Amino acid sequence: MPTQKNHYNPPTCTDERLKYIEVECGRCYECKRTKARQWKIRNAEQLKETPTAVFFTGTFTDERIEKIAKKYNINKNNVNEIATKEVRLFLERLRKINGKSIKHWIVTEKGHTNTRRIHIHGLFYAENKMTKWQLNKLLRDNWIAGYSYYGSYVNEKTINYVSKYLTKDDLDNKDFTGKILVSPGLGKNYVNRMKQKHLWKNEKTNVEYQFRNGQVTMLPKYYKQKLFTEDERERLWIYKMEEGYKYVMGEKIRVTNEKEEKDYNNICDFYRERNKRVHFDDLQE
């Protein structure tokens, strides 16, 4: 397609299959689970690079929500925008004191009490020889929206825990979706450290990520974009199509003929209906 990137002069499509690619909706439970897994990987890689980190929770008072809404002309019911503005102000205060931004990954959540007030959970990484005590004090002293809490340490279990906020079934706030606020380049050192592992070898190119426990999953999209050219990513898609397998909710399905395609569509329909009941998916748009 013509885009600004290709100066509105798109290259010739060499394979018709590239014109009909299934894309993620970004809103259903399976997409949320994929996002959670990718953020889990990138945070795990950032932790390897920056092993001193803090798990931080920041709350909002009603007075602070009213003040932010009025001062910046934001509807106070648009709680994700309120939280986004507050976090930006918070990070700016940290930047002025620290001299540079603090590497972070933050997700918003609504409470489960009568007020159901917005709050944030985040992972903050201590760079430039900053100690955990210094980072805790910096965060605590500069979160002025409400109360703040922090964990004593961050490890892979902490990362697993915070990633689950993206797939959590919230019975009290069915219409709410948490928003991610993250530093650019989170976990990017993986690209340089593991470049040899993912050298381009056509259909034999390694596009898998391995956790410390040996579990294997697909590379996050962020790493694929850094490791491979656009043409190479197209070729990887073709190789995947030629394997004849697709995945739905972790279930591996062979799709090589019309009957198997029909079975695949039936399985997709089954999980769509199931996720509407169990995970409150609403994909009418």
Secondary structure, 3 states (H helix, E strand, C coil): CCCCCCCCCCCCCCCHHHHCCCCCCCCCHHHHHHHHHHHHHHHHHHHHHCCCEEEEEEECCHHHHHHHHHHCCCCCCCHHHHHHHHHHHHHHHHHHHHCCCCEEEEEEEECCCCCCCEEEEEEEECCCCCCHHHHHHHHHHHCCCCCEEECCCCCHHHHHHHHHHHCCCCCCCCCCCCCEEECCCCCCHHHHHCHHHHCCCHHHCCCEEECCCCCEEECCHHHHHHHCCHHHHHHHHHHHHHHCEEEECCEEEECCCHHHHHHHHHHHHHHHHHHHHHHCCCCCC
